[in-house]
Amino acid sequence: MVQFEKWKIWMVVAIIVGCIIVSLPNLFSAERLQSMPSWLPKNQVNLGLDLQGGSHLLLEVDLNALEAERLESLVDSIRVALRRAQIGYTNLAAKGGAVAVEIRDSAQVETARGLIEQAANGLDINVNGPVITAKYNQATLDLQRNHAVEQSVEIIRRRIDEFGTKEPIIARQGADRILVQVPGDKDPDRLKKALGTVAKLTFRFVEENVSPQDVQAGRLPAGTEVLPGERGGSEVVQKRVMVSGENLVDAQATFQNNQPVVSFRFDSVGARRFGDATRENVGRRFAIVLDNKVISAPVIREPILGGSGIISGSFTVESAQDLALLLRAGALPAPLNILEQRTVGPGLGADSIRAGKIACALGAVLVMGFMIAAYGLFGLFADLALIVNILIIIAAMSVLQSTLTLPGIAGIVLTMGVAVDANVLIYERIREEARASRGPVTAIDAGFRRALATIIDTHLTTVIAAALLFQFGTGPVRGFAVTLTIGIISSLFTAFMLTRLMVVMWLRKRRPSVIPV
């Protein structure tokens, strides 16, 4: 027991010094840290939504709009397939969750059925005379819906990352809902607009040979639709997408003729499609469509073969930056509906921090006072270990860039009790050994050794509970689990390394005949 190796002493000292150094950045503001030398640690504990304020949104993925879009895409695929096979048809449309088409020549019905079956995977096809009806089966629909929600979560994450926000909470809830918490957000309206915009960019040709009278009467050529323009009015554009935003690799806000514009760049596939479309259609108008609104429809003056271009319009600097951000992050597979919105002000967060500090300080004073009153000098050793324990928690959260929430502060307060609980078990065991007339060295050795199994069992069960909270919980619940787990692990170190070291050093120096516990 009294043989405490030197390497262990130096290890304990090194850990304590390291934790102090890593924790120091939390005493300074972010601006102050930026002015310090680059080699100094700068990681701070991230504060959660309830501590620094921010935005809370509960979003719902509009799966009905997704299914309608999938059916329209199926209509377009069937139209192209039947035209290529020179099969006459009529009444091709999506209705009632399915696509129906009537084949003019009954002898071509089976051929048309085969082509429709190849148009998309997962179709249930029904033939009733000359009418063929196709709809996605339930397994395919479930797969599409799940993929859309997962894709929405990832795109939301990319968009929020573009804002430079630290530690946002983005979690799927249920079948079609997404929880978004953005700590420190100072412009909730801009965030809401960014998340609520689908940002689906397409490039399509304008149909020139349609008069306003034809548009008013609804006489549109097959494969075209009327879309609103950004500055009022409308444009008749082809439904066929020549190039889509899926092929974008970069988009940046810039200036052209002192006006804010958005420059974009395609990947190799998009560049080839864009080049072919512009080379073969010089003189035609090429509509740039964002979320079913024509934001620009310039005339193709010459082939654009470089795979890049400019989107111009009535942009402000901020709107151009926002559009570039959305295009870089990618389009949402379906619109998002905001079901719940809350904004936590920084003042309320400051109140929470103040209350948390008071709770921690009061808890520490009460726990430390009890330990000194109950165990005297050994209680003081436990109190010093408790201070180091809290220091280790702060250092670990700084290194891991964990988010501290109000429940996380509760986890730290709970950890104080758990940390001294390990010392209580050790000291009570030492008391029992002393009452059995054992000497100080033997009693202390037996106290630490025999309490070890009990302490590990109690700590392990708590860690398992915290792991389950982290796995199945969200947001603040996870914050509580993180701080509790770090505190449990660090309390083992402080109880069996630091407290033991202090007791051994006292024992070597004093060589007492009676243990003051």
N, C-alpha and C positions, 0 to 999 in steps of 0.2 A: 504493500500500500504506500509506504513512504518512499518507494523507489519510483520517482516520477522522472522519466528519461528527459534529457536536455532537448532532444529534438521535438518532443511533445510540447515542452515549454515554449520553444521558439515558434512552433506551429500555432499555438494559441495566440501568442503575441502578434505574429504576422497576420492572422485572421482578423484580430481586433483592429490593428492599424489599417489594414486594407479596407475594412468596413467603414472606418472613419473617413478615409480618403474618398471612397466611392459615394458616401452619404453627403459629403460637404456641398456638392452642387445644389442640393435642395435648399440651402440657406441663401442662395442668390437668385436674382431674377434672370430670366432667359436672356435679356439684353446684356446684363452684366457678364454672363458666361461667355457670350460671343466675343467680348473684348479681351478675354483671358487667353493665355497661350494655348495653342492647339493640342499640345501633348497632355494637358490636364483633362481629367474625366469631366464630361458635361451632361451625362445622362441624369435625368430627374424622374421622380415618380410622377406618372401621368395622373391627373385628376379626372375623375369621372364626371358624368353629366350633372349629378346632384351636388358636386363640390365646386365646379367652375362655371356652371350654367351651360346652356346650349339648346339644341333642338331634339325633340322626340317625335317621331313619325311612325304611324302604323299604316302600311300600304297594302293594297289588295291588287293582285294581278288580274286584269280583266280577261279571264279565260274565254268569255263569249266572243269578245272581239278577236281573240287569237284564232278561234275555230272558224269564225267568219272569213278571216284572211286566208286561212288554210284552204277553205272551200273555193274562194275566188282564185287562188293559185291553181287549184285542181281544175277549175273551169278553163283557165288559160292553157294549161297543159293538154287538156282534152281537145280544145279548139285547134291547137297546133298539130296534134297527132292526127286528127281527122282530116284536116286540110292537106297535110302531107300525103296521106293515103288516098286523097281525092274521094272521100266519102261524104255524100250530101247529108246535111243535118239541119234541124231547126229547133227552136225553143231550148237552146242550151242555157241553163241558168242554175244558180244555187238557191235552194229554198228548203225550209224545214229540216236543216241539218244534213242535206244531201244534195248531190248534183244530178240533174235529170237532163236527158237529151233525147230528141226524137230523130231516128234515122229514116231518111226518105225512102231508100230502097231496102225492102225487107230482106233481100238476098245478102245484104252487107251487114246485117245486124250482128252476126257472130264475129265477123272480122272486126267490127267496131268494138264489140265487147272485149276482145283480146287486146286491142290497142288501149282501151280505157283501163284495163287491168294492169297494163304495163306503165300507165301514167304515174302511178304512185303506189307505195307499199301499204299494206294493211287495209285494203278496200274490201268491203262487202258489196257485191254487184248483183242487182236484180234485173231481169229482163221480162218485160210485160208487153208483148207484141213488138211494135217498133220503138217503144220507149225503154231506154236503159237508165237505171238509177244506180248511182254509186255513192257510198258513204264510208267513212272510216269506222273500222270496228272498235269496240270498247277498249281493247288492250292498246291499240295504237293511240286512241284519244288520251288514255291515262298516261302513256309514255310521253306524248307531246306536251301535255299539261305539266307534268313533273319537270321535263327538260326546260320548259319556258320559265318556271319559277326559279329553278337553279341558275339558269342563265341570267335572269333578272337580278338575282342576288349578286352575281359576279360583276355585272355591268354597273350596278349601284355602287359596289365597292370601288370600281375603277373611277367612277365619276367623283366620289367623295375623296379618293386619294389625290385626284387632280387639284382639289381645293387645298391640299397640304394639311389636312386634319390628322391629328395624332389619335390613334386608338379609337376609331369609331366602332360602335357595336352594330353589326348587321347580321341578323339572324332570321332564319325562316321560322314561321309560326303556322302550324296547321298545313292545310293543303294548298292555300293560295295567298297567304299573308306573309309580309316581311316587316320585321321590326328594325327601325333605324334610329340610333341615338348618336348624335354628333356633339361631343363636348366642346365647349368654347366657341361654338358657331355664333357669329355676330350678325349674320344676315339671313334669318330663317326664310324670308321670302325668296331670296335668290336660290337657296338650297331646295326649297319646295319646287320652284320652277325647273331647276336642273333635274330633279328626280321625276317630275311629272311629265317631262318632255320625252317622247319616244325617240326622237332624233333619227328617224328612218329616212335616209337620203337616197334618192334615185335620180337617174338621168334618163329622160324619155323625150321622144320627138313630139313637137307640136303639130297637130293636124290643121293645116292651113285652109283646106277646102271645105270649111264649114261656116255658113253665114250665121249671124246673130239670130235670124229668124228660125233657122234649123235648130239652134240650141234651145230657143224658147219653146219650140214645138216638140223637143225631145227627139228630133231626127238626127241621130248620131251614127256615124259609120261604126261597123262592128269592130270591137276591140279598142274603143276609145271611151273616154269619160271626161266630164267637166270638173275642173278643179279651180278653187278660188286663187286669185293672185294676191301677192303681199300688199299691193297698193290699191286694192279694190278691183272690181271686174272679175273676169274668169278666163280660163284658157281651156281649150279642148286638146287633150294630150292622149297619146297612145297608152294603153295599159301595159304594153310590153316594155319591160325595163331593159335598157341597153347596157347600163352599168349601174351597180348598186354600191351603197356605202360599205358593204361588207369587204370590198376590195381596197378600202382606204388604209394606208399605213401611217399617215401623218396629216395633221391639220393644224395650222397656226394662224393667229390673228396678225394681220400686217396692214400696210397702207398702200393705196394706189391712187395717184392724183390727189393726195392729201385726204382721201376718204378711207375709213376703216373697211377692210375686206378680209376674207378668209381664204388663205391659200391651202391647197390640198395636194396630196400625192398618192397615186395608186401603187399597188403591188404589180408584179409582172403581168399577171392575168388581167387585172383591171386596166393596166396601161395598154395592153394589146387590144382589148375590147373598145376602149375609149378611142384609141388611134384608128381602128377600123371604122367605127361609127362616124367619126368626124371626117375621115378621108372619103368615105362613100356618100356623104350627105352635105357637101359644101353648099352653102346658100340656104340651108334649112335652119329653122329655129330649134334649139336644143334646150328643153326645159329642165331646170334644176329644181327638183321637187323635195321639199322637206316636210314630213308628216302631212302628206296630201295637200300641201299648199305650194304653189309655184312661187319661189322666191326670186327667180331670175329666169329669163328665157332669151338668151342672146342668139344672134345669128352666127352660124359657123362660117367664119371668113376664110379659114384655111385649115388643113389637117393639124390636129394637135397630137403629136407623136411622142412627146416627152413623158407622158404619164402624169402630168401635173396641170393644175389650172387654178383659176381664181373664182370665188363666189362673191359677187358684189350685190349690194342691195342697200336698203335704208338702215344700215348698221350704225350703232354707237360703238365706242371703243369697248365698253363692257359687254354689249350683246355679241360683238364679234368674238371676244374672248370666250364667252359662254358657249357659242356655237362651235368654236374650234375644240373646246373641252369636250363637248358632247360627242362630236364626230370622232375624236381620238378614243374615247371610251367605248364607242360602239352603240348601236341602236338596241333599244329594248325590244324583246320579241312581242310584247303586248303592252297596251297602256296600263298605267298604274293609277289606281284611285286612292286618294288620301282618306282613310277612315277616321284617323285620330291625329291631332297635332297639339303638342304642348311645347311651350318655350319656358325654360328655366332661366331666370335672370341671374347675372353674376352676383347681385346683392344677396339673393337667397342662397347661392352657393357659398358665399363668404360667411353667412350665418351658420351654415352647416359645418364649415371648417372650424369656426369658432366654437361651436357646440362640441364638435369632435375633440378639439384640443382640451376643452374643459373636462370632458368625459375621460380622456386618457390620463390627464394630470390627476384628476380626483381618484381614478381607479388605481393609479400607481402609488399615490400617497397612502391610500387606505391599505393596499396590499403590503407595501413596504413597512408601514407602521405595525401591522399585524405580525409580520415576520420578525421584526426586532423585538416586539413585546413577547412573542411566544418562544423565540430561540436565541435571543441575545446576540452574541457575536456571530454565531453561525447564521442568524437571520440577516445580519448585515452582509455576509458573504452572498447569501441568496439574492439580496437586493441589488448588489453590484452585478451579479450575473443577469438579473432581470433587465437592467439598463443596457447591458451588452446584447441581450436577446432582442430588444426593440431596435437597437442599432443594426443588428444583422438583418432584421426584417426590412428596414428602410433601404439598406444597401442592396439586398437581393431584389427588391422591387425596382430599384433604380437600374440595376444591370439588366434585368429581364424586361424593362420598360412596361411593367404591369400597370394596370389602371386602378387607382385607389378610389373607392366609392364610400359612401356613408356606411353601408353594411361592412365594407372592408375595415373601416375604423372600429366597428363593433368586433370584428374578428381579431384585431390587435388587442383590444381590451380583454376579450376572452382569452387570448394567448397569455396575457399576464397571469391570469389565474392558473392556467394549465402549466406555465413555466414554474411557478413557485410550488405547484402541486407536486412536481417531481422532487423538489427539495424537501417538501414536507414528508413525503414517503421515506426519503433517505434519512432524514433527521429522526423520524419516529422509530425507524429500524435501529439507528444508533442508540437511541434512548433504551430500547428494549435490550440491546446487547450490554449497555452499561449497567442496567438493573440486574443483569445476570452476572455481575461482578467480573466482567471482562475488562482488560486494560484499555486505555485510550486508543492505542494503535490497533489492537484486535477489534475493538468495537467499531471504530471508524471504517476499517477494512471490510468487516462483515456488513455494516450498514450500506455501503455503496454497492458491494457485490450482490447481496441478497435482494436489494430493492430494484436491481437492474431489470430482471425478468418482468416484474409487475409493471414497472414504468413503460417498458417496451410494449407490453400488451395493451395498456390503456392508450398510449399514444398511437399505436397501430390501428386500433378501432376508430379513433377520431380521424386519422388520415383517410381511412376507407370511407367514412361518412363524408368527408370533405371532397374526396374524389368523385363520389356519386353526385354531390351537389354541383361540382364543376361540369360533369358530363351531361347532366340532364337540366341544369339550370341555365339561365341567361342573365346577362347584364350584371346588376348588383349582387345577385346570388353567387355568380362566379367570382366576383371580387371578394366576397366573404370567404369563399372556399380557398382562394389563392393565399390571402393573408393568414388564414388559419393553418394551412398546410405548411407554409414557410415558418410560421411561429412554432409549430409542433416539432419540426425537424431541428430548428435552431435551439429549442429548449433542451433537446437531448444533448446537444453539444455543450451548452452552458452548464447543465447539471452534472454531467459526467467528465467534463474536461476542465472547465473554468472553475466551478465551485470546488471540485476535487483538488485542483491545483492550489487554490487559496487555502483550503484546509490543510493540505500537506505542507505548504510553506509555513503556516502557523504552527503546525505540529512539530516541525523540525526546529523552529526557532524557540518555542516556549517549552517544549517537552513537558506538558502538564501531567499531573497525576489524576486530575478530574476533568471530564469533558463539560464545558459550559453550554449544554444544550438541554 
